[in-house]
Amino acid sequence: MAVLPIGLSTGCFYELPIERVLADIAAAGFEELEISTAPTHFPYRDPLAVERVRALLDDLGLRAVSMHAPYNRTIDITSPERARRRHAVDELVRGAEAAARLGAELYVMHAGPEIERQHLLQEYVPRLRQAIVSVDEIVARCYELGLQPALENMLPHLVLGGVRQLLRFLAEDRAGRVAVCLDTGHARLGGEIETAVGELAAYMAVVHLHDNLGREDDHLPPGDGSIAWDHVVGQLLHFGFRGRWLLELTGRGVRDIPGTIAAAQRGREFLRSTAARVAPEDE
């Protein structure tokens, strides 16, 4: 089989300005990127800064195939408060406009806020409805900009988190406009990694690839944790996944640029060797 074109999320350098790390990423042989919108990393609200980053990407032979929408506890597209919800939608639309200026193909979003589910159980149904309305507006703008929106399965303890919650959301998208970003680490923590690829295969446009030990969202390089990668990679190949493979590694110790790059290279080679071993015989 052909060598997998595995890319990298710049989120592993979220504490550093993106312009400081792109040359190191390119020198490590990565070509496809997902751009993080962390405030300390990429000033997506500033059109001039976005143009500078686009020019640097072009100079280095890098492609921003995806951008991750902004997220934090204050960005809540499910909020029952109209003003708060309006702020969240506007912020995600700004992110989408920056993604388009970078030439991205994909725009990865969270369906819900970074708020624990147990605090809002009684609000689940109305929050789901608000999320659907909000996402519809963001998706419409994405299509105007030539972007494919993709919803990510979030951590299982969050509002609308987990693969099964995401499937309920997708069932409301009768026009089929929204794709999926499968996050392997989140699926592992939700006990859904064994079935996630099969359940989401019809929707998947991108995979966030990282590992953990089954307790915390460690964002380790694939092979450094407890995910059964033979199964996950084998399922992706079996279902004919043709989307983007993107490493999404931890930003802890982010100032160690060489060490972070080496971890990304190690994860990339692990995945490629796994794919070569488990690929169907007719590949």
N, C-alpha and C positions, 0 to 999 in steps of 0.2 A: 504494500500500500504506500501511497505518497506520504511524505513527512508532514505531520500535523503542523499547521501554521498557528502555533500557540502564541497569543499576545499577552500583554501585561496591563493591569490597572495601575495607574499612577497613584492610587490611594495608598500604596505602601510608602509613599513619600509625602503624606498629607501635611506634615508640619513644615515642609520646605517649599519654596517657590518652584513652580513647575519648570521654569526656564533653567533652574540650576541643575536639574537631574536628567533632562532629555538627552543630552549628549552621552551620558553614561549608559542610559537605556539602549540607545542606538548602538553603541560600541559593544554591547552584550549580545547583539544579534537579534533583538526584538524589532519588529516592524509595525505590528498592529497594537494599538493602545486603546484602553478606555480611560477617559479623562475624569479625574476626581474633581468635584466642585467644592472641596473643603475651603473655607475662607482664607486660610493661611497658605493655600496651595495655588489656587487658580481663581483670579478675580473675574468671574464670568459676567458680572454686571458691567464691566468696563469694556466697551467696544474696541478701544485702542489696544488694550492689553490682549484681548482675544485675537486681534489681527497680528500682534507680535508673536503670539504663540503659534498661530497658523503658519506664519512665515518661517519660524524656527523648525516646526515639524517638517515643512517642505524641504528646507535646507538639509535636514538630517536624514531624509528618506523615510520618515515615520508617517503613519496614517492613524488619525483618530477615528477608528471605526465605530466607537461608541462613546457616549458620555453618560455619567451617572448623575441623575437629577439631585439637586440639593435635598438634604434631609436633616432634621433634628427635632427636638421636642416642640419647637414653636411652629414648625411647618406641618400643619394638620389639615389635610384635605377632607377629613371626615368630621370635622368639628361642627357641633350644632350651632356654634356662634358664627353668624354670617360674616362679620368683619374678619375674624380669624381665618375662616375658610377662604375668603376672598384673597387675603394676604398670601396664603399657601398656594393657591392656584396661580396667582400672578408670579410668584417666585419660581414655580416650576415652568411656567411659560417663558420667563426670562432665561432660565437654563436651557430650554429647548432652542431658543433663538441663538444663544451662544454656540450650542452644539451644531446648528446648521452653518454658522459662520466658520466653524472649524472643518466643515466638510464631513461630519459624522453621518453614519447610516442609521445608528440605533440610539435610542434614548431610554435608559433604564430608570424605572421609577419604583418607589415603594407605594403600595396601595393604602397604607395606613401610617399613623404617626409612630414615633419612638416612645410609645406609652404602653405600660403593661396591661395585658388583657383583663386581669382580675379586677382592676379598678373600674372597668367600664362594661362589665358583663351585661348590665341592664340596658346599655345603650347600643348593643351590638347591631341590631337590625336597623335602627335609624342611621347609625354611622356607616353601615354598608351602603345604604341608599345614598347618603351624601357623597360617599367615595365614588360611587358609580357616576353621579352627576358631575362631580369635579373632574374625574378622569375623562369623561366624554368631552369636556371643554378642552382639556390639555391635549387629548388625542386629535381633536379637530385641528388645533394649531400645529401639531406635529406633522400632520398630513399636508397642510399648507406649506410647511417648510421642507418637505421631502424627507422626513424622518420616520422611521418605524419605531413606535413606542413599544416598550416591553416592560411588563410588571414582574418584579422579583419576589420569590417566596422569601418572606422575612423570618426572623427568629420566631420560634413557636410561641413564646410567651407574650408577644406583642399583639396589639389590636390588628386583626386581619392577617396575622402571621401564620406561616405554615402552608404546606402544599394544598391541603384540603380546603382551607379558607380561600386560597387563591383560585382553586377550581370553582368554588361557589361564585366567586367574582366573575370569572371568565364565562360562566353560564349565562350571565346577564348581558354579555357582549354579543348580541345576536348578529351584529354586522361583521364580526370576526376581524375587527381592526387592530386588536391588541395582541401582541406576541408575549412570550414568556422568557424571562431570564432565570434559569435554574441555578440556585446557589447551593453547591454541594455541602458546604459546611452547615448551613442552616437546615438542610434536609436531614443531615446526620443527627443533629441535635433534636430534631422533631421526631426521630424514629421513622423517617419516611424515605431514607436513602435507597432502600431496596426496591421500592416501587415508583419512585419519583419520575425517573426517565420515561417509563412506560406510560404513566398517567399524563405527563406533560408533553410527550413527543410531538403531538400534532400542533403544538403552539410554540415550540422552542425556537428562538432565534439566536440565543447566546447562553453560554454557561460560565458562571463564576466558579473557578476551580481553586479550592483550598481544603485543607485537612484540619482535623482536631482530634482530641482524645475522648470525645463523647460527653464532656462536662461543660466546657467553655467554648466561646466562639474565637478560637485561637488564631485562625487564618494562617495555618502552617503551610509550608510547601507540600503538595501531594507526595505521599510516601512517608511523611514525618509523623503522621497520626494513625488513627485506627479505621479510616474509611477503607472498605474493600474495593480498591480501585480496579481490579480485574473485572469485577461485576459492573461498576459504573461505566468505565470506558467501553467495556464489551456491549453494554446496553446502548450507549450512544452510537456505536458503530452498527449494531444490529438494527436499530430503528432509522438508520440512514441520516443521522444528524449532519447538516451541512452549514450550520451557523458558526458563530465565532466562539473559539475556545480562549478564555481569558483568565490568567492567573490573578487572584485577588488576595494578596498576602498582607500580613500584619504590618502596621506602621509603627509598632513598638521598636524603640531603638533606631528610629528612622534616620538619625544623623550618621549612622554607619552605612553610608551609601555602598561601598564595595561589598560589605557583608550581605546587605539586602539584595543586591544584584546577583551575588553568588547563589543565594537561596532561590531566587527566581530561576536562574539557569538550572539549578539542580532539579527543581520541580518540573521544569519544561522537559528535561531529558528523561526524568522518571515517567512522565505521561507518554512521551513518544515511544519509549521502550515497552511500556505496557500496551499501547495500541498495536505495536508491531507483533506482540506476542498473542494478543487475544482477537485480532482482526479475523472476521469470517474468511474462510478459505477462498471464497470467490472474489474477495476484495483485490 
